[in-house]
Amino acid sequence: MKHFIQAGRSVLFAICLSVSAQIVIAQEIDILLKGGHVIDAKNKISAKMDVAVSNGKILKVAPNIAAEGAKKVVDVSGMYVSPGLIDIHTHVFTGPNPGFGHGSSSVKPDDFTFRAGITTVVDAGTSGYKTFPLFKEQIIDRSRTRVLAYLNAFAPGMVGTAAEQEDMKALEIEKADETIKKYSDNIVGVKIGHYSGKDWKPFDAAASLAHANNRPLFVECHITEFSLEDQLNHMKAGDILTHAYENVSERMPVVDENGKVRQFVLDARKKGILFDVGHGGVGFWFNQAVPSVKQGLAPDTFGTDMHHNSVNSGMKDMLNLMSKYLNMGMQTEDIIQRASWGAATAIKRPDLGNLSVEAVADIAVIKVLDGKFGFLDAGGFKLEGNQKFQAEMTIRAGRIVWDLNGMAGVPWSKDLK
């Protein structure tokens, strides 16, 4: 009898497996990307694979997925297929005010993201606890791009005058903490920056707030009274220093006058502090970036500091920034990994930046162009290069939102009516 029971269980298990397999097979493929080189660092994939999308999620990543029954098949041979790129430094709290917070210096995310393969952005402290609900209502909830945020340590964020933004009375940490907990799905860190005082209280309070909520501290520039070394000493592993390769008077650059990356900067990297580009209008210089790459201080993330000035100056977009590093000698795979899974882990969102089965289908299809190109830094200096990234297609939550050359389109004919 025991053998009969065991045999019955085996048959039942086999039937369940068969039914499960049939359900997966029967699941309709909405989009099938065929023949591309998949780069998915989380799942340790760097190979020619197909990617199947169904109901807004990743259905399967494998070689030679059958195209029969797929609603749309797109040939992406010769291109890279990456998780949607994540820009961890932007300003997207648009509005009628001058400046960044609810202002005209910020940009609407959907206008600039998809054309660069970006599916997620993080707003860099443009809102504080007082202004975050408005930011969420007007921008986060209305954008097709996934918009996350670092909460500014100061209550108004970047709204109002500099004096209002830095008012110590606006450092209401308990209320900021309540805001992070209430909007935990949207707020991924705490930002400190644009502070001209000599009191370490705002910096340390922001750090404590971030770490108490298991989030990184995001340190921008414009903290003029504190040295770079002191700032790094007040940071912990996982915290993020942005504008890492700037060369401006308000903060000591990471590379010294002899072209060497400063030892305390390399020590900070070993400690686990992350270095973000934060290109912006003035935050990126080749005389800092080039020697840094050669000496082991390549960026962990490719935040753009996207705003209405930077998109029309040397920065342009995230892929242009990534192209600069491609022509500095970084490998394509390394760059794409840092722009996707590296960014996701930096903001502690392991649900993003990968192509795992059942993950949201955020995908960038990227081509590397060969030719003669020029790239600008914040000082107007030019780097010549022979390769450039271009976003051919962007998929957000299973929907094609950017198709540069109509790869998913139906061929037109004059006979069609």
C-alpha positions as CSV (number, residue, x, y, z in Angstrom):
1,M,0.0,0.0,0.0
2,K,2.8,2.4,0.9
3,H,4.3,1.9,-2.6
4,F,0.9,2.7,-4.2
5,I,0.6,5.9,-2.2
6,Q,4.1,7.0,-3.1
7,A,3.4,6.2,-6.8
8,G,0.2,8.2,-6.6
9,R,2.0,11.2,-5.1
10,S,4.6,11.0,-7.9
11,V,1.9,10.9,-10.6
12,L,0.1,13.9,-8.9
13,F,3.3,15.9,-8.7
14,A,4.1,15.2,-12.4
15,I,0.6,16.3,-13.3
16,C,0.9,19.5,-11.3
17,L,4.3,20.2,-13.0
18,S,2.7,19.6,-16.4
19,V,-0.3,21.8,-15.7
20,S,2.0,24.6,-14.4
21,A,4.2,24.3,-17.5
22,Q,1.2,24.5,-19.8
23,I,-0.1,27.6,-17.9
24,V,3.3,29.3,-18.5
25,I,3.4,28.3,-22.1
26,A,-0.2,29.4,-22.6
27,Q,0.5,32.8,-21.1
28,E,0.3,35.2,-23.9
29,I,3.5,37.1,-24.9
30,D,2.7,40.8,-25.4
31,I,6.2,41.8,-26.6
32,L,9.1,39.5,-27.5
33,L,12.5,41.1,-27.9
34,K,14.7,38.7,-30.0
35,G,18.4,38.4,-30.6
36,G,19.7,41.2,-28.3
37,H,22.6,41.0,-25.9
38,V,21.0,41.0,-22.4
39,I,22.9,42.7,-19.6
40,D,21.3,41.9,-16.2
41,A,23.8,42.2,-13.4
42,K,21.4,41.0,-10.7
43,N,20.9,37.7,-12.5
44,K,24.5,37.5,-13.7
45,I,23.5,37.5,-17.4
46,S,25.6,39.0,-20.2
47,A,24.7,37.0,-23.3
48,K,22.6,36.8,-26.4
49,M,19.1,36.2,-25.1
50,D,15.4,36.8,-25.9
51,V,13.1,38.6,-23.5
52,A,9.4,38.0,-23.3
53,V,7.0,40.4,-21.7
54,S,3.5,39.6,-20.5
55,N,1.0,41.7,-18.6
56,G,3.5,44.4,-17.8
57,K,6.0,42.0,-16.3
58,I,9.0,39.9,-17.4
59,L,7.7,36.5,-18.4
60,K,11.0,34.8,-19.5
61,V,14.6,35.5,-20.4
62,A,16.2,32.7,-22.4
63,P,17.8,31.8,-25.7
64,N,15.5,31.3,-28.7
65,I,12.1,31.9,-27.2
66,A,9.5,30.7,-29.7
67,A,7.8,33.6,-31.5
68,E,4.6,31.8,-32.3
69,G,1.6,33.5,-30.6
70,A,3.5,36.6,-29.5
71,K,1.5,39.8,-30.2
72,K,4.6,41.7,-31.1
73,V,8.0,40.5,-32.1
74,V,10.9,43.0,-32.2
75,D,14.3,42.1,-33.7
76,V,16.9,43.8,-31.5
77,S,19.9,41.9,-32.9
78,G,23.1,43.8,-32.5
79,M,21.7,45.9,-29.6
80,Y,22.0,45.7,-25.8
81,V,18.9,44.9,-23.8
82,S,19.1,46.3,-20.3
83,P,16.8,46.9,-17.4
84,G,15.4,50.4,-17.6
85,L,18.0,52.9,-16.6
86,I,17.8,54.7,-13.3
87,D,18.8,58.4,-13.0
88,I,19.4,58.9,-9.3
89,H,19.9,62.7,-9.5
90,T,17.2,64.8,-11.1
91,H,15.0,67.9,-10.4
92,V,11.5,67.3,-11.6
93,F,9.3,69.2,-9.2
94,T,8.0,71.6,-11.9
95,G,5.7,74.5,-11.2
96,P,5.2,78.3,-11.6
97,N,7.9,79.5,-9.1
98,P,11.4,80.6,-10.0
99,G,14.0,78.0,-9.1
100,F,13.8,74.3,-8.6
101,G,11.1,73.6,-6.0
102,H,7.7,73.7,-7.7
103,G,9.6,75.8,-10.2
104,S,10.6,76.5,-13.7
105,S,14.2,75.2,-13.3
106,S,12.9,71.7,-12.9
107,V,11.8,69.6,-15.9
108,K,8.9,67.3,-16.5
109,P,10.4,63.7,-16.3
110,D,8.4,62.2,-19.2
111,D,9.8,64.8,-21.6
112,F,13.4,63.7,-21.1
113,T,13.5,60.1,-19.7
114,F,12.2,57.6,-22.2
115,R,14.3,59.0,-25.1
116,A,17.4,58.1,-23.0
117,G,16.3,54.7,-21.9
118,I,15.4,55.9,-18.4
119,T,12.3,54.4,-16.7
120,T,13.0,55.6,-13.1
121,V,14.3,59.0,-11.8
122,V,15.0,60.2,-8.2
123,D,14.3,63.8,-7.5
124,A,17.2,65.2,-5.5
125,G,15.7,66.9,-2.5
126,T,13.6,69.5,-4.4
127,S,10.9,68.9,-1.9
128,G,10.9,68.8,1.9
129,Y,8.2,67.4,4.2
130,K,6.0,70.5,3.8
131,T,6.1,70.4,0.0
132,F,6.3,66.6,-0.7
133,P,2.5,66.0,-0.8
134,L,2.1,68.6,-3.5
135,F,5.1,67.1,-5.4
136,K,3.5,63.7,-5.2
137,E,0.1,64.9,-6.3
138,Q,1.3,67.0,-9.2
139,I,4.3,65.0,-10.5
140,I,4.8,61.6,-9.0
141,D,1.2,60.4,-9.5
142,R,0.8,61.9,-12.9
143,S,4.1,60.8,-14.6
144,R,4.5,57.6,-16.7
145,T,8.1,57.7,-15.5
146,R,8.6,56.2,-12.1
147,V,9.5,59.1,-9.9
148,L,11.1,58.6,-6.5
149,A,12.7,61.2,-4.2
150,Y,15.2,62.1,-1.6
151,L,13.5,64.1,1.0
152,N,15.2,67.4,1.7
153,A,16.3,67.7,5.3
154,F,14.9,71.2,5.4
155,A,11.1,71.5,5.5
156,P,10.4,73.6,2.4
157,G,12.9,71.8,0.2
158,M,14.2,74.0,-2.6
159,V,11.2,76.4,-2.4
160,G,11.6,80.0,-1.5
161,T,14.7,82.1,-0.9
162,A,18.1,80.6,0.2
163,A,17.5,82.0,3.7
164,E,14.1,80.3,3.9
165,Q,15.6,77.0,2.6
166,E,18.4,77.0,5.2
167,D,16.4,78.3,8.2
168,M,17.4,76.1,11.2
169,K,13.8,76.4,12.4
170,A,12.8,74.5,9.2
171,L,14.9,71.5,10.3
172,E,11.9,69.6,11.7
173,I,13.3,66.1,11.7
174,E,10.4,64.4,13.5
175,K,7.9,65.6,10.8
176,A,10.3,64.6,8.1
177,D,10.5,61.2,9.6
178,E,6.7,60.9,9.6
179,T,6.7,61.9,6.0
180,I,9.3,59.2,5.0
181,K,7.2,56.5,6.8
182,K,4.0,57.7,5.3
183,Y,5.4,57.7,1.8
184,S,7.9,54.9,2.2
185,D,7.3,53.6,-1.4
186,N,8.3,57.0,-2.9
187,I,11.1,58.3,-0.7
188,V,14.4,56.5,-1.0
189,G,16.8,58.7,0.9
190,V,17.5,62.1,2.6
191,K,19.3,64.9,0.9
192,I,21.5,67.5,2.5
193,G,22.9,70.4,0.4
194,H,22.6,74.1,-0.3
195,Y,23.7,74.9,3.3
196,S,26.1,77.8,3.9
197,G,26.2,77.6,7.7
198,K,29.0,76.3,10.0
199,D,26.8,74.2,12.2
200,W,27.1,70.4,11.6
201,K,23.5,69.9,13.0
202,P,21.7,69.8,9.6
203,F,24.2,67.4,8.1
204,D,24.2,65.1,11.0
205,A,20.5,65.3,11.5
206,A,19.9,64.4,7.9
207,A,22.3,61.5,8.2
208,S,20.6,60.2,11.3
209,L,17.2,60.5,9.7
210,A,18.3,58.6,6.6
211,H,20.1,55.8,8.5
212,A,17.2,55.4,11.0
213,N,15.0,54.7,8.0
214,N,17.5,52.4,6.3
215,R,18.1,54.8,3.5
216,P,21.2,56.5,2.1
217,L,22.2,60.1,2.8
218,F,22.5,62.0,-0.5
219,V,25.2,64.7,-0.2
220,E,25.0,67.4,-2.8
221,C,27.5,70.3,-3.1
222,H,26.9,73.9,-2.0
223,I,28.0,73.1,1.6
224,T,30.6,75.7,1.5
225,E,31.9,75.7,5.1
226,F,32.7,72.0,5.3
227,S,35.7,70.5,3.7
228,L,35.3,67.5,1.3
229,E,37.3,65.3,3.8
230,D,35.1,66.3,6.7
231,Q,31.9,65.6,4.6
232,L,33.2,62.1,3.8
233,N,34.1,61.5,7.4
234,H,30.6,62.3,8.4
235,M,29.2,59.8,5.9
236,K,28.7,56.0,6.2
237,A,28.9,53.1,3.9
238,G,26.0,53.3,1.4
239,D,25.7,57.1,1.6
240,I,26.1,58.9,-1.8
241,L,28.3,61.8,-2.7
242,T,27.1,63.5,-5.9
243,H,28.8,66.0,-8.1
244,A,31.8,63.8,-7.4
245,Y,33.8,65.0,-10.4
246,E,33.2,68.7,-10.1
247,N,36.0,71.3,-10.1
248,V,34.6,74.4,-8.5
249,S,35.8,76.7,-5.8
250,E,33.1,75.8,-3.2
251,R,34.4,72.3,-2.7
252,M,37.9,70.7,-3.0
253,P,38.0,68.5,-6.1
254,V,38.7,64.7,-5.7
255,V,41.8,65.0,-7.9
256,D,44.7,67.1,-6.5
257,E,46.9,69.6,-8.4
258,N,49.3,66.7,-9.4
259,G,46.6,64.7,-11.1
260,K,46.3,62.2,-8.3
261,V,43.0,61.1,-6.6
262,R,43.3,62.2,-3.0
263,Q,44.0,59.3,-0.6
264,F,41.1,60.2,1.8
265,V,38.8,60.0,-1.2
266,L,40.0,56.5,-2.1
267,D,39.7,55.6,1.6
268,A,36.1,56.7,1.5
269,R,35.4,54.5,-1.5
270,K,36.9,51.5,0.4
271,K,34.6,52.4,3.4
272,G,31.7,51.9,1.1
273,I,30.7,55.5,0.2
274,L,29.2,55.7,-3.2
275,F,30.2,58.3,-5.9
276,D,27.6,59.7,-8.2
277,V,28.4,61.8,-11.2
278,G,25.7,64.5,-10.8
279,H,26.8,66.2,-14.0
280,G,24.4,69.1,-14.1
281,G,25.5,72.5,-15.4
282,V,28.8,72.8,-13.5
283,G,29.2,69.4,-11.7
284,F,31.4,67.4,-14.2
285,W,34.9,68.1,-15.5
286,F,37.1,65.9,-17.6
287,N,40.2,66.9,-15.5
288,Q,38.6,65.1,-12.6
289,A,36.7,62.3,-14.3
290,V,39.5,61.0,-16.6
291,P,42.2,60.5,-13.9
292,S,39.6,59.2,-11.5
293,V,38.6,56.4,-13.9
294,K,42.3,55.5,-14.4
295,Q,43.0,55.5,-10.7
296,G,40.0,53.4,-9.5
297,L,37.4,56.0,-8.8
298,A,34.9,55.3,-11.5
299,P,31.3,56.4,-10.7
300,D,29.0,54.0,-8.9
301,T,26.0,55.7,-10.5
302,F,25.3,58.0,-13.5
303,G,23.0,60.6,-12.0
304,T,22.6,63.5,-14.4
305,D,21.4,66.4,-12.2
306,M,18.8,66.8,-14.9
307,H,17.2,70.3,-15.0
308,H,16.3,72.9,-17.6
309,N,19.9,74.2,-17.9
310,S,21.8,71.0,-17.9
311,V,19.7,69.3,-20.6
312,N,20.7,72.1,-23.0
313,S,24.4,72.3,-22.0
314,G,27.2,69.8,-21.7
315,M,25.1,67.1,-19.9
316,K,22.3,66.6,-22.5
317,D,21.0,63.3,-21.2
318,M,22.0,60.1,-19.3
319,L,23.2,58.2,-22.3
320,N,25.4,61.1,-23.4
321,L,26.9,61.1,-19.9
322,M,27.4,57.3,-20.1
323,S,29.0,57.8,-23.6
324,K,31.6,60.0,-22.1
325,Y,32.7,57.2,-19.8
326,L,32.6,54.7,-22.7
327,N,35.1,56.9,-24.5
328,M,37.2,57.2,-21.3
329,G,37.8,53.5,-21.5
330,M,35.1,52.0,-19.3
331,Q,33.5,48.8,-20.7
332,T,30.0,48.8,-22.0
333,E,28.8,46.1,-19.7
334,D,30.2,47.8,-16.6
335,I,28.6,51.1,-17.6
336,I,25.1,49.6,-18.2
337,Q,25.3,47.6,-15.0
338,R,26.0,50.7,-12.9
339,A,23.2,52.6,-14.7
340,S,20.7,49.9,-13.9
341,W,21.3,47.4,-11.1
342,G,24.0,49.6,-9.5
343,A,21.6,52.5,-9.3
344,A,18.8,50.2,-7.9
345,T,21.0,48.9,-5.1
346,A,22.3,52.4,-4.3
347,I,18.8,53.5,-3.5
348,K,17.9,50.2,-1.9
349,R,15.3,49.2,-4.4
350,P,16.2,45.6,-5.4
351,D,12.8,45.3,-7.2
352,L,14.2,47.6,-9.9
353,G,17.1,47.5,-12.3
354,N,16.8,43.8,-13.2
355,L,15.0,41.5,-15.6
356,S,14.0,38.8,-13.2
357,V,10.8,36.8,-14.0
358,E,7.8,38.6,-12.6
359,A,9.8,41.9,-12.3
360,V,8.1,44.9,-13.8
361,A,9.0,45.1,-17.5
362,D,11.1,48.2,-17.5
363,I,13.5,47.7,-20.4
364,A,16.0,49.8,-22.4
365,V,17.2,48.7,-25.8
366,I,20.5,50.4,-26.5
367,K,22.6,50.6,-29.6
368,V,26.3,51.6,-29.7
369,L,26.9,53.9,-32.6
370,D,30.3,54.1,-34.3
371,G,31.5,57.4,-35.7
372,K,33.1,60.7,-34.8
373,F,31.5,62.3,-31.8
374,G,32.3,65.2,-29.4
375,F,31.4,65.4,-25.7
376,L,31.4,68.5,-23.5
377,D,32.1,68.9,-19.8
378,A,30.9,71.8,-17.5
379,G,33.9,73.9,-18.5
380,G,33.2,73.7,-22.2
381,F,36.1,71.3,-22.8
382,K,35.6,68.7,-25.4
383,L,36.4,65.0,-25.4
384,E,36.4,63.4,-28.9
385,G,35.2,59.8,-29.2
386,N,34.3,57.1,-31.7
387,Q,31.3,55.5,-29.9
388,K,28.0,56.7,-28.5
389,F,25.0,55.1,-26.8
390,Q,21.6,55.6,-28.4
391,A,18.2,54.4,-27.0
392,E,16.4,52.6,-29.7
393,M,13.5,51.5,-27.6
394,T,12.2,52.0,-24.1
395,I,9.6,49.8,-22.4
396,R,7.9,51.0,-19.2
397,A,5.8,48.5,-17.3
398,G,5.4,46.4,-20.4
399,R,4.4,49.3,-22.7
400,I,6.6,50.7,-25.5
401,V,7.0,54.4,-24.7
402,W,9.9,55.2,-27.0
403,D,10.7,53.7,-30.4
404,L,13.3,55.8,-32.2
405,N,13.3,54.0,-35.5
406,G,9.9,52.4,-35.4
407,M,11.2,48.9,-34.8
408,A,7.8,47.8,-33.4
409,G,5.8,49.6,-36.1
410,V,3.9,48.0,-38.9
411,P,5.5,48.7,-42.3
412,W,3.6,51.3,-44.3
413,S,2.6,50.8,-47.9
414,K,0.9,53.2,-50.2
415,D,-1.6,50.4,-50.8
416,L,-2.7,50.5,-47.2
417,K,-5.9,52.5,-46.4
